[in-house]
Amino acid sequence: MIPGQVNRSSRGEPVGQLVGRAAAPRPAQQQQRRAMKKPKVLKKVALPSTLRLDSLVNILKMKLWHVQKAAERLGFDDVRPERLLTAEDASIVALELGFEPTVDDEAAFDLYPAPPSPPSLLSPRPPVTGIFGHVDHGKTSLLDALRATSVAAGEAGGITQHIGAFEVEVDTMVANLRAREKGEKAPPAVPAVKKGSERGPTITFLDTPGHAAFTAMRSRGADVTDVVVLVVAADDGVKPQTEEVIGLIKSADVGVVVALTKVDKPGVDTLKVKQGLMAAGVEIEDFGGDIPCVEVSSVTGHGLPELLETISAIAEVRELQAENEGPAEGRVIESRVEKGRGNVATVLVLRGCLRTSASLIAGTTWARVRTLLPPSGKPLTSALPGQPVEVTGWKELPSAGDLVLEARSEDDAKRAVSNRLRALEQEKLWRDVEVINEKQRRDAEIMAIRREEEEKAKAKGLRGNAVLHAGDAAVGELTGDGKDGIKELLLVIKADVSGTVEAVVGALEGIGNKQAKVKILSSAVGDVHQGDVDMARAVGATIIGFNVKAPNSIAKDAGRGPTPVPIHTSPIIYRLVEIVRRETAALLPKLIDTRVHGEATVQMVFEISVKGKKEGKKIAGSKVSNGLFQKARKARVMRNGEVLHVGTVSTLKRVKTDVPEVTKGTECGIALDDFDAFEPLDVIQSIEEIERSAEL
């Protein structure tokens, strides 16, 4: 079945709102608007011959509940995510949701997560643990202490790699930490990574505090983190970022343990901090809640064994399980370009067994796995759920948070990526088409309103420019008096790894308001290069670099005229945020502050003849009642508290003598350019207009 386009004029798109101060629509305008509404154009989508309902959700890029509701409206009784649909059934649902489906197995080919396996095929997996908290509360020190202990328990001569995550064996680490705490010699080193039944309980830590990929994964609906360690400094208590993490915890299905750090400092009041946590909504066990709280010191090692055992206990209660066999699924934690190794991505395996030579896809790129490198530095031939590994062999760099899926063959991976790229291009094309259609509809609406107002003006007896002015006034009400649209600060983002690229983009893209905002043209991993400068110069953009370098030759070229390209690099994200905030604020219209220096009250109005002119000039005979009235400053005419006119002073006389200024209590004659409608008791103010920059 290949359904054609369906006329849905009864569900036509609403005419887009016009920005600005829109006047209340007149009845005639409403009729014209209704008449100009067009049938909704259906988006084309390719469907395979058979597919599951949740696969249809992925193809249509909609929420599961939305598709299920549409299926129920069409009479489908079974709307389970795993329900198999024929091409005909899927086409009917797609048509109901505003799509024009065609059945094309080749164009619709893609890879999707496998359905859940029966419990008999599942095995326990390590918990993925993230450490979050306020700045300077000891997250980095806590991770360093855990990582150092993990290295000490690793293989002799092993080289530990920083790959964005690390895995520890609970029993070995606890024994090592307890020995360190007592000042005893550490137990003999044993392998950190074992095979099969020898493998004890382990914990996988995301080893970047407040990991940049976490937010990106959460926004994509990926529940990667199983346990969150909420770090709170015993000498500082609950802070703004602590409250942000608490809000994130409440919205996520994760286990939670509180780590009170810096308890080795003298004079700390842990009871007060715990009470602050209760007030913030964290119900800890000490006060009858269900969230454990462990007091730790990264310096002395106090409490670290208890922290690990608590995380392990939480994981046991949550019964975390996954398949150890079958096609691999995972998430990209971070990615980077590394000299000698090419595109490298740290992948956290979530399901199945990831092996070397496997074909993977992630986002719009694919890989033929060349090497799997764990934190220990010793290459693996396979990785199981919960293990973080560096994967090489990517054709392009994947993004942090991308879902990694294993394909049956390299050809399948290429086909899936090709179709994804084609779908993205089509989606971009549809967005452009919608923008063009919207603009055409708005222009037609404006033209109809202009004609209506001009006809009304002609009916009133107006002619010529008066008729055109009536049309302009009506259009001005709808379009905000012709004011410029939102101004944009264009940015090109560069960062060291994909995780931080997303973090920088997330920190900068929300800066702005209704008058000026940030627009990110591109974001990529790596140092600033000539292509970035050329792109920025072509469109007038600014380059922002986080933890990357701009070579001297590139920086010199960027500074050349006639259109120099600003480049801002820093290893501190808050500095970049301040720079972008300042430059965005500079796009806002300048604010004018008015300072009154003197006031004169009009006592009488008289007219004097001007040589060479038929009409005389009106002079406001006034008396300065306050301050100093100066000819060099602007003047503002006030009547009953309202501003009538602001302009320049053309004449300031004392009796018949021109004077530069008049003091309080002195009578004078004042004339202004372009204004002569003075009346007695008007107030003329001598003002100074001070221009200042706006702030966001």
N, C-alpha and C positions, 0 to 999 in steps of 0.2 A: 504494500500500500504506500503510495506516494502522495500524500495530501497536498492539495494546492493551497493557494492563498485564500484566506477566508475574510469576507467582509464583516467587520465588527464595528460598524459605525455607532451602534448603540453603546459601545464601550470605548468611544474615541478618546484620544489623549486630551487632557485639559490644556487649554491655551496657556502658555507659560506666563508666569507673573512678570510684570514689568517692574524693574527696580525703580526706586525713588519714591517721591511723595505722590502716590497714586490717588487721584480724586475718586470719589464714590461713583461707580459706573452708572451712567444714565440708562433708562430703559431701551432707547434706540441702540446704544452701544452694546448692551447685553444681547440684543437680537442679532446684531452684526457679528458679535463674537461667536454666538451659537452657530450662525450660518457658516462661519469660516472654519469650524472644527472639522478635521479630516479623520477618516478611518485610521485606526492604529495599524502601523506597518509591522507585520510579524517578522521576528528574527529567525533566520534560517538555522537549522541544527540538524546534524547527521546522527542517525541512530543505527545500531547494529540489529541483526535479525532477532536475537534474543538478548535480554539483559535483565539484571535484578533491579528492583525499585530503587535501592540506594545508589546503583550505578546511574540510573536516570537522574537522580538528584545531583550527582557530580557533573553529569553532562550539561544539565540546565543551569548549574551553579545557583541553586536555590536551597532554601531550608527544607529539611525532611518533612516537617509538619505541614508545610505549605503544599508540597506535592501530594502528601497523604490526604489532605483535605480535598484537593482537586479530584483525586481518584475516588474518594467517597461520594462527592457530588455526581460523579459519572456512574455510580452504582457498583463500584468495586467493594466487595465485602472484605477481602483479605488485602490489607495494606501494610503487611510486615515489610521491613527493609530488605529482607532476603527473598521476597516473593519474586518469582521469575515472570517476566512479561514478554509477550510476543511483540513483534514490530508494530502490529496493528493497535494493540492495547497501549503501548508506549506512545504511539503517534497521537492517539486520542487525548491522552493526558497532556502531552506537550502542546497540542493545539489549544486545549482548555486554558493553559497557562500563558498563552500569547506567543507561541513559537510556530514556525512553519517547518515541520519535520520531513526529512527524506531518509529513506532506508539505504544506507551505504556502509557495508561492513568495513571497507578499507578506510574510508574517511572517518569513521566512528571509532576505529581501533585505539584503545588506550589501556593502561594498566591501572587497576584499582586494588585497594586492600582486600585480602581474602576474608570471607565470612568467619565468624568466631568458630574455633574448633571445639569439639566435645571435651568435657573435663578429663576424660581418660587420656587424652593426648597432651595435656598440659603438665608442666613441671615448674617448681618454684624458681623465681628469678630474683636477682638482687634489686633492692629499692634504689631508685634514682633520687638523689638528695641534693637540694639546692640550699645555699646559705644566704640569707637576706637580712637586711637591717639598715640602720642609719649610718651615715658617713662617720668614719673614725670610731666605730663601736667595736672594732676588733675582728671583723670578718676575715680580712686578709691574714691576720696573725693566726686565727683559728685554723684556717685552711693550710697555712704554712706548717703549723705544728702537726697536723694530720698527715700532710704530704711527706714531711721529713721522717715521720715514724714509718710511713709506708715504704719509703726508700730504704730505711734501715732494715726493714724486714724483707727486702727484695733479694734477688739473686746476686751473688758476689760478682762484682765487675759489671753489673748491669748499668746501662745508661738510661736514666729516667728522662722521658720526653715530656715537654709541656704541650699537651694536645687539646686543652679546653675541658678535659674531664679526667678523673683518675679513679681507679678501683682499689679497694682495700679489703683484706680478709680480716674479719672481725676478731676471731680467736687470737690470731698472731699479733694483731695491733693492740688488743687489750692487754695481752701478756707483756708486750714491749713497753706499753705506757705505764703499767703498774710497776714494772722493774725500774723504769726511769724515775717514777714518782718516789720510790723508796731508795733511790740511789744505788740500786743493784745493777749487776751486769745484765745486759739484754740477753734474751734467749738466743740460741743459735739461729742464724738466718735460714729461712725456708722459702721455697718459691712462692711468690705472691699470686701467681696464676697457676692453678692445677687443672688437671683434666678429669672428666668423668666423675666417679664417685669420690675421688680424693678431694674434690673441691668443697671447702667449707663455706659457711655463710659469708657473703660479701656485701659491700655497700659501694655504690657508684656515686661519686661526688662530682657535681659541676664545679670546676675549680676556679671559676671567675666570680668573685662576689657580686651579687646582684646581676647575674649573667645576662648579657645583652640579648642572647637568643631566647631567654625565657619569655620576655614580652612578645617577641615575634611569634614564638610557638603558640602562646596562649591566644593571640589574636587570630591564628589560623585554626583554632580549636584543637590543638594538640596537647593532650594531657601527659606531657613527658615527665614532669616532676611528681614523684610519689610522696615524698616527705620534705617538708620545709623546716629548716632550722632557723627560727627567729632569733637573731642575735640582738641583745640589749646590754649596753654597758652598765655595770653596777654603779658606776660613779656619775652617770648622766641620765639614766631613765628613759622613758618613752619620748621620742622626738617625732617631728613631722614625717620623715621617711619610714619610721617604725609604724606609724598609723597607716601609711599608704600600703605597706606590706600586709598589715592586719586586714585591710579592706580586700586585698587581693586573695588572701587566704580564705576569707569568708565566701568568696565567689568561686573558689576552686575546690575540687574534690581531692584534697591532699591531707596526709597526716601532718601533725604539727608538734614540734618540741621547741621549747624556749631554752636558749643558752644564755645565762647571765655571765658575761665576760668581765674580765679585769677584777675578779673578786680578791686577787692578791694585793690590791692597793689598800693602804691603811685608811680606815675611817669610812669605808663604803657601807651603805645601809641597804642591804638586799631586800629587807621587808618592805621598805618604802617603794622600791622599784616594782616589787610584786603587786603591791596595792595599786600602783599606777597602771600596770598591765590589766588588772581586773577592771579598773575604770575605763580602759580603752576597749574592753570587750573580750579580753583573752582570759578565759576561765581556767586558771591553773589548778593543779591537783592540791596544792597546799591550802587552798581555800574552798575545797569541795568540788572543783571542776574536773575536767577530763583531759586537760593538756599538761603533760609533764614539764617540769622546769628543772634544769640542771645547772648548778653553779660551776663554772670552769675558769681556768687560768691557762692561757696559751704559753705563759712564761714558765710556770712551774709544772704544767701538765696536770694540775689538779682537776678532777672531774671529767677529763677526756674519756677515760674508759667507760664511765657511767653514761656519757653522751652516746658513744657508739653502741653500747648495749641497749640503750633506750630506742635509738633509731632501728636497730635490728628487731626489737620487740614490737615496735609499731608496724614494721613490715610484715612480721609474722601474723599479727592480728588482721592485717588487711588482705592476707592470703594472695600475694602477688604471684601470678603465674603466666607462663607463655609457652609457646611451642619451641622445642629445641631442634626440630627438624622442619623441612619444607622451605619454600622461598623466603628470603630474608625481607624484613621490613624494618625501617629505622627512621631516625631524624638527623638532619645535619645540625650539629652543635655550632661549628664555626668552619670557615674555609679561608684559604689564603693561597697566594702564588709563592712557591718556594723555589729558589734557584737550584737547579740540578734535579728537582723532583716534579716540577710543573704544578698543575692544579692539585691541591691537597684539601681534603675535607675530613673533618672529624665527625664520624657517624656513630650515633648511639643505637645499637641494635635493640629492637623492641620485640620482634618475633622472628622465628625461623633461625637458620644457620647461614651466616654470611661467609662465603669461601672465596679464596683467590680464584681468579679467572671468571668470576660471576659477572653477568651483565646487569647493570643497575641504571635506573633513571631517577632523577631528582629535579622537580620543576621542569625546566626546558633544556636540560642537559642530560647526558648519559655517560657511563663509564664502563670500561672493561677492566675490572679490578686487577691491578698489577701487584700491589703489596697491601698487607694489613699490619699496621704497626700499633701495638698497645702502648700504654704509658711506660712500661718496663723497658721499651726500646728493642725487645727481641721479636722479630717478625713472626706472625702467626699464619697458619694455613686456614684457620676458621675462627669465627667469633660467634658467641652465643648471646641470647637476650641479656641485657643489662651491661654488656661490655662496651666501652668506648674504644674505637680504633680509628687510626688515620688511614684513609683510603686514597690511593693514588690511581691515576688512569682516567681522570675526568677530562672530557673534551672541552668543556667550559666550566667556569667556577659556579658551583651551586650556591644558593643563598641560605643563610642561617634559618632554620625552621622548616626547610623543604622536606617533604615526605620522600623517603628513599624506598623504592620498590625494586624487587628483582624480576627481571624478564627471563623468559625461557631461552631466548637466544639474543645475540647481538642485533639481528635483523628486527626482532620484535621491539627492542629498545629504540632503535633508530626510527621505526614506524611510529611508535607512540610519541616520541619527541617531535617528529615532523608534524604530526597531527596537532599537538599542543601548540606549536609555533603558528600553524595555520589558523587555529582557533583564536589565538591572541590577536593576530592580524585582522581577522574578521571582526572580532569584538571592537578593536580600535576603529575599524572602518565604520561600524554601526554607530559608535559614539560620535564620530565626525558627521555622519549623515543626520543623526538626531539633532546635533547642534545647528547644522545648516537649515534643516526643516524648521526648527524652532525660530531661527532668525527670520526666515521667510514669513512664517506665520505672524511674528511680531511686527515686521515691517508692513505687512498687509493690514493688520489691525490698526496700526498708527495712521496709515494712509486713509483708511475708511473714516476714522475719527476726524482727521483733518478736513476731509471733504464735507462731512456732516456739519462741522462748526463753520466752515466757510459759507455753506448754503444758508445757515441760520443768520450769519452776518449780512449776506446779501438781502435776505428777507427783511432785515431791519433797516435797509436803506444805505448800508455802508458800502463804500466803493474803494477800489485800488488797494493801497497799502494797509488800510484798516481791515480789509477782508483777510489779507495774508497774515496780519498780526493776530487776528482771532484764531486762525488755524494754528499758528505757532504757539499761542498761549495754551491751547487745549493739549497739544502734543507735549509741551513743556511740563504740564502738570503730571502727565503719565511717565515721562522719562527723567524726572528730577531736574527740570530746567536745563537739560543738555549738559549737565555736569559730567566730568570724566568718570570712567568706571574705576574699579578697584585697581590700585597700583600694586605691582608685584616686584619683589626682589628675587631675581633669578639666581639660583645656586647650582654649582657643580660640586658634588660631595665626593671626597676621596678619604679612605681610611685603611688601616693596616689589615684587618680581617673582616669577613662578612658580618660577623656578629656585631662588631662596633659600627659598621656601616649602617645597620638597621637602628642601632642605638642613637647615632648622630642624626639620622633622618627623623626618627621619632621625636628627638629633642628639638629639632629646628622647624619641622613642617607646621607645627601649631602656632608659631609666632605670628602675630598680626592681629588686625581687627577688621571692621567692615570697610575701611578705607585703604589699608595697605596690608599685604600679607606676603608670605614666603611661598615661592614655587620652586620645587626641586626638579631640575631638568634631567639630571642623571646622577647616579651614585654607583661607585665601583671600588674595588679593592686595588691598592697599589699606590706608588708615589705619583706626584703630579707630573704629567708628561706633556709634550708639545700638542698632542691632540686635544687635551683638556683646555689648553690656552686658546687654541684656534676655535674650538666650539664656544667658549665663553666670550671671546672677542666678537664672534659673528652675531651673537644675540644680546650682548651687553650683560653677561652674567658675572657673578663673583665666585671664585674657587675657595672652598672650605676644605682644609685637610686636617684630619685627626690622626695624630701619631704617625704621620708620614712626612716625607721630605719633598721640597721643591728645589731641584738642582739650581745652582747659580745661573747657568745658561738659560734655563727655563724662566727663572724669576726676572732676569734682565730683559728677555724678549717680552714677557708679560707687561713690563713697565714702559715699553716703548709706545709712543703716540702713533696716530692721533687718538686711538681708543685704548688706553692702558687697561689691563685686566687686574683687578685687586685679587691678591692671594693671601689668605689668612690660614696659617698652620699653627697647631698647638697640641700638646699631649693632654691638655686639661679641657674637658668638654664644656665646663661652665664658662671658660673664657670665650670659646667659640659662640656659645649661646648669647653672651653679652654683646659680642661684636655684631652678630646678626640682628639682635634686638635693636641695637643702636642704628644700624644701617636701614632697617625697616622703618624705624621711627622717623628717619630723615626723609622718607618718601611722603610722610603725612603733610598736609597743608600747614603752613606756619600759623601759630596762634598770635593774635594781636591783643596786647594788653593796652588799655587806654588810661592815661594818667591826666587828670584835670589840674591845670596850673592856675587858672583864673576864670572868673565868671563875670559877665556883664548883663544887666537887665535892661531890655529895650523899654525906653520911656515914651518915645514918639518916633514916627517914621516920616521922613521928608525926602523930596526928590531934587536932585541937582542936574543941571544941564551938562552934557558932555560934548566938547567941541568935535564937530564932524559927524555927530550922530543925531538922528531925529528924536529918538526916545531918550529920556533922561535916565539917570541912575538913582536907585533908591538907597538911601542911607538910614541905618538904624541908629537914631540918637540914643545912646546908652550910658549907663553909669556902672563902673566896675564895682561890684559888690563884694568880691572876694579874690584874693590872690593877685597875680600879675598877668595882664592880658598882653600877649606879644603877637606882632604881625607875622613873624617868621613861622609860628606854629599853625597847625590846622585849627579850624573852628567848627564847632558842632552846635546846631540850632535845636533847642529843646522847647517843646510846648506841651504843657500839662503832663510832663514826665516822659513824653515820647520824643524820639529823635526824628527831626524833619529832614535834616541835611547835614552832611559832613563835607567840608571843602576848604579851599584856601582863602586867606584874607587878601582882598585886592586893595582895600583902603583902610587905614587907621589914622584918624585925625584927632588932634587936640585943638579945638577951636578951628582955625583954618590951616594949621601946620601939620604936615605928615610926621608921625612919630613912630619909632620902632616898638614901643611898649607903653602901657598905661597902668598906673598903680591903683590900688584899692581906694575907693572914694572919689575917683576922678571921672568926670564926664568926657565922653568921646563919641566920634562918629565911626561906625563900622560898616563896611561893604564887603560882600563875599562874591566870588566868581560863581556864576551859574545859579544864583539864588537871590531873589529880592522880595519874597512873599513874607516880609517881616510883619509882625503885629505887636502892639504894645504888650508888655509883660512876658514876651518871649525871653528865654535865657540863652545867651550865646557864650559857649565855653571855649576857652583856649586850651587845646588838648595836645598831648604828645602820644603818638601810637608807637608802642614798643613791640617789635617782632621777636618771638622766641620759638624754639623748636618744640614740637609736640612730643609727648611720651606715650608709649603703649601702656 
